[in-house]
């Protein structure tokens, strides 16, 4: 399958941004990488209480199929991490890279 990249923007509950980032780093990223995803970067926008990141998958399955595998995995369930406890809004967009013409 061709590479699929999503730009994800999460609005985090007031006062929980740093805790969300730490759980993302410690729990979500390692499992995503183990399952063949790549992380293109992550940023916090403290003024808007948002967390923004790029996640990609390029492999034999579709992004959606691999994402479903992530959510159904025993490792994900063992995290005991309910995104609704942290996130008030999510915006996931599939994006394509554009190279500048120089």
MIDO-836730 format. One record per residue (C-alpha): residue number from 1; residue in three letters; x, y, z. Coordinates in steps of 0.05 Angstrom, whole numbers. Example, Ala and Ser with C-alpha at 12.3 -4.5 7.8 and 13.67 -1.06 7.14 Angstrom:
@n->1 res->ALA px->246 py->-90 pz->156 $
@n->2 res->SER px->273 py->-21 pz->143 $
END
This chain:
@n->1 res->UNK px->0 py->0 pz->0 $
@n->2 res->UNK px->24 py->71 pz->-11 $
@n->3 res->UNK px->46 py->112 pz->48 $
@n->4 res->UNK px->-10 py->146 pz->86 $
@n->5 res->UNK px->3 py->205 pz->133 $
@n->6 res->UNK px->-45 py->236 pz->181 $
@n->7 res->UNK px->-39 py->304 pz->213 $
@n->8 res->UNK px->-73 py->298 pz->281 $
@n->9 res->UNK px->-93 py->357 pz->323 $
@n->10 res->UNK px->-120 py->343 pz->393 $
@n->11 res->UNK px->-150 py->396 pz->438 $
@n->12 res->UNK px->-132 py->373 pz->508 $
@n->13 res->UNK px->-171 py->386 pz->572 $
@n->14 res->UNK px->-146 py->445 pz->612 $
@n->15 res->UNK px->-87 py->428 pz->656 $
@n->16 res->UNK px->-75 py->360 pz->625 $
@n->17 res->UNK px->-30 py->377 pz->566 $
@n->18 res->UNK px->36 py->357 pz->599 $
@n->19 res->UNK px->7 py->292 pz->626 $
@n->20 res->UNK px->-21 py->275 pz->557 $
@n->21 res->UNK px->47 py->287 pz->525 $
@n->22 res->UNK px->82 py->242 pz->575 $
@n->23 res->UNK px->32 py->185 pz->565 $
@n->24 res->UNK px->37 py->194 pz->490 $
@n->25 res->UNK px->113 py->189 pz->493 $
@n->26 res->UNK px->116 py->131 pz->542 $
@n->27 res->UNK px->58 py->88 pz->519 $
@n->28 res->UNK px->29 py->107 pz->451 $
@n->29 res->UNK px->93 py->120 pz->412 $
@n->30 res->UNK px->128 py->54 pz->429 $
@n->31 res->UNK px->68 py->13 pz->409 $
@n->32 res->UNK px->56 py->53 pz->345 $
@n->33 res->UNK px->129 py->42 pz->325 $
@n->34 res->UNK px->126 py->-32 pz->342 $
@n->35 res->UNK px->66 py->-39 pz->296 $
@n->36 res->UNK px->102 py->-6 pz->237 $
@n->37 res->UNK px->78 py->66 pz->242 $
@n->38 res->UNK px->127 py->124 pz->238 $
@n->39 res->UNK px->121 py->190 pz->275 $
@n->40 res->UNK px->139 py->251 pz->233 $
@n->41 res->UNK px->140 py->300 pz->291 $
@n->42 res->UNK px->98 py->326 pz->349 $
@n->43 res->UNK px->85 py->396 pz->376 $
@n->44 res->UNK px->46 py->429 pz->432 $
@n->45 res->UNK px->8 py->494 pz->423 $
@n->46 res->UNK px->1 py->517 pz->494 $
@n->47 res->UNK px->-40 py->579 pz->476 $
@n->48 res->UNK px->-94 py->534 pz->446 $
@n->49 res->UNK px->-82 py->475 pz->493 $
@n->50 res->UNK px->-69 py->431 pz->432 $
@n->51 res->UNK px->-24 py->373 pz->415 $
@n->52 res->UNK px->-7 py->364 pz->341 $
@n->53 res->UNK px->29 py->305 pz->310 $
@n->54 res->UNK px->43 py->269 pz->245 $
@n->55 res->UNK px->35 py->194 pz->240 $
@n->56 res->UNK px->48 py->151 pz->178 $
@n->57 res->UNK px->41 py->80 pz->156 $
@n->58 res->UNK px->69 py->46 pz->94 $
@n->59 res->UNK px->62 py->-29 pz->91 $
@n->60 res->UNK px->21 py->-87 pz->65 $
@n->61 res->UNK px->-44 py->-63 pz->98 $
@n->62 res->UNK px->-82 py->2 pz->94 $
@n->63 res->UNK px->-72 py->55 pz->147 $
@n->64 res->UNK px->-143 py->41 pz->171 $
@n->65 res->UNK px->-130 py->-34 pz->178 $
@n->66 res->UNK px->-65 py->-23 pz->215 $
@n->67 res->UNK px->-98 py->29 pz->260 $
@n->68 res->UNK px->-153 py->-21 pz->277 $
@n->69 res->UNK px->-99 py->-71 pz->296 $
@n->70 res->UNK px->-68 py->-19 pz->342 $
@n->71 res->UNK px->-134 py->-6 pz->378 $
@n->72 res->UNK px->-150 py->-81 pz->384 $
@n->73 res->UNK px->-82 py->-101 pz->410 $
@n->74 res->UNK px->-74 py->-127 pz->481 $
@n->75 res->UNK px->-18 py->-77 pz->491 $
@n->76 res->UNK px->-65 py->-19 pz->476 $
@n->77 res->UNK px->-119 py->-47 pz->521 $
@n->78 res->UNK px->-67 py->-55 pz->577 $
@n->79 res->UNK px->-51 py->19 pz->575 $
@n->80 res->UNK px->-117 py->34 pz->610 $
@n->81 res->UNK px->-116 py->100 pz->572 $
@n->82 res->UNK px->-183 py->129 pz->551 $
@n->83 res->UNK px->-170 py->187 pz->504 $
@n->84 res->UNK px->-236 py->219 pz->526 $
@n->85 res->UNK px->-206 py->231 pz->595 $
@n->86 res->UNK px->-154 py->277 pz->562 $
@n->87 res->UNK px->-182 py->301 pz->495 $
@n->88 res->UNK px->-241 py->347 pz->484 $
@n->89 res->UNK px->-234 py->348 pz->408 $
@n->90 res->UNK px->-194 py->311 pz->355 $
@n->91 res->UNK px->-183 py->329 pz->282 $
@n->92 res->UNK px->-149 py->275 pz->240 $
@n->93 res->UNK px->-132 py->294 pz->168 $
@n->94 res->UNK px->-99 py->251 pz->115 $
@n->95 res->UNK px->-46 py->294 pz->82 $
@n->96 res->UNK px->5 py->288 pz->26 $
@n->97 res->UNK px->75 py->317 pz->25 $
@n->98 res->UNK px->90 py->372 pz->-25 $
@n->99 res->UNK px->161 py->385 pz->-44 $
@n->100 res->UNK px->179 py->458 pz->-56 $
@n->101 res->UNK px->202 py->477 pz->-125 $
@n->102 res->UNK px->269 py->512 pz->-120 $
END
